[in-house]
Amino acid sequence: MPFYVATKGQVTIYVLGTLHVGFADDYPPASRFASRSSGALDASPILALEISPDDLLVSEDEVSKYGTCRVPCLSRYLPDAMWKKLETRMRGSPAMLDDISRSRPWLASMLVETVDTLKAGFQTEFGTETQLQNVYCGRVDGCRAGDAQ
């Protein structure tokens, strides 16, 4: 995963690129994260996630507000050739195509990506955010020690 360090004066911020899905063997218990990432995580007093897995349901209103349309709109945002590819790709899932057609492009890309990764056997419980929360729960805002799996 991408790992960046930004320092200004005495403040250091570590930025770790994450994946929302994964496989169980991506996180062997003996070394869940690379040593460089683990060192930064261990040294950090606060862990801030793009979105906590616990906050996904809470963010549903914002996703609906900013990511969807009341009527199918995606075909208006996409070039015709890309829309045709999407229709072909979702041919076996008309309900999913209907949902995606009511999405703005940023949300549609996330939905298509999620469908593809789940079909490939990836699981959300092995996404980086979930694993970070499991290990560093005490530093995640709103996370209680009993919440870790």
PyMOL commands that set and color helices and strands:
alter all, ss='L'
color gray80, all
select helices_A, chain A and resi 24-26+29-31+35-43+53-55+60-67+74-77+80-89+94-101+105-119+124-126+128-139+145-147
alter helices_A, ss='H'
color red, helices_A
select strands_A, chain A and resi 3-8+11-16
alter strands_A, ss='S'
color yellow, strands_A
deselect
rebuild
show_as cartoon
